[in-house]
């Protein structure tokens, strides 16, 4: 994801709330989200910045690991989560 760790941590509560789920931090770079039938483990780590001319983009490698959730439940969580984190562009 093209974001800094500080921006990610600040936006995570809003994105999870949009998916109507409860959650908690479970370590310095990990969160656990409670789902109706299972849970989701989200972990992240900083990547090197991407530089394009004068543009510098912070980046994170974000991993999503669903446990006990079927495809419908995964999609039901990810759609509002992704929409909340989208940034405008054009």
C-alpha positions in Angstrom: 0.0 0.0 0.0 1.2 3.5 -0.8 1.0 5.0 2.7 3.2 5.7 5.6 2.8 3.6 8.8 1.5 6.6 10.7 -1.2 7.2 8.1 -2.1 3.5 8.0 -2.5 3.3 11.8 -4.6 6.4 11.8 -6.9 5.2 9.0 -7.2 1.6 10.2 -9.9 2.2 12.9 -12.1 4.0 10.3 -11.7 1.3 7.7 -12.5 -1.5 10.1 -15.5 0.4 11.5 -16.8 0.8 7.9 -16.8 -3.0 7.7 -18.8 -3.1 11.0 -16.2 -5.2 12.8 -14.5 -5.0 16.1 -10.8 -5.3 16.4 -7.7 -4.8 18.6 -4.0 -4.3 18.1 -2.1 -7.6 18.7 1.5 -6.5 18.6 3.4 -3.5 17.2 2.5 -4.2 13.5 -0.5 -6.5 13.8 -4.2 -6.2 14.3 -6.9 -8.9 14.8 -10.4 -8.3 13.5 -13.4 -10.3 14.8 -15.7 -11.5 12.1 -19.1 -13.3 12.5 -17.5 -16.7 11.8 -13.8 -16.4 12.4 -11.3 -13.6 12.4 -8.8 -11.7 10.2 -5.2 -11.1 11.0 -3.8 -7.9 9.4 0.0 -7.4 9.6 2.2 -4.8 8.0 5.8 -3.9 7.5 7.5 -0.9 6.0 9.0 -1.2 2.5 11.6 1.1 0.9 10.2 4.3 -0.4 9.4 4.5 -4.1 10.9 7.5 -5.9 9.7 8.8 -9.2 11.6 12.0 -10.1 10.8 14.3 -7.2 7.8 12.2 -6.0 8.5 10.1 -2.9 5.9 7.5 -1.8 6.0 5.7 1.5 5.0 2.1 1.2 3.8 -0.8 3.4 3.5 -4.5 2.7 0.1 -5.4 4.2 -1.0 -9.0 4.7 -4.5 -10.1 5.3 -5.0 -13.7 6.7 -8.6 -14.8 7.1 -9.3 -17.7 9.4 -12.7 -19.4 9.7 -14.4 -17.0 7.2 -15.9 -18.1 3.9 -15.6 -16.1 0.6 -18.8 -14.2 1.2 -17.6 -13.0 4.6 -14.2 -12.1 3.3 -15.8 -10.0 0.5 -18.3 -8.4 2.9 -15.4 -7.2 5.0 -13.0 -6.2 2.3 -15.4 -4.1 0.1 -16.2 -1.4 2.7 -12.6 -1.6 4.1 -11.1 -1.0 0.6 -13.6 1.8 -0.3 -12.7 3.6 3.0 -8.9 3.5 2.2 -9.2 4.5 -1.5 -7.6 7.8 -2.4 -8.7 10.1 -5.2 -6.6 10.4 -8.2 -6.9 11.3 -11.8 
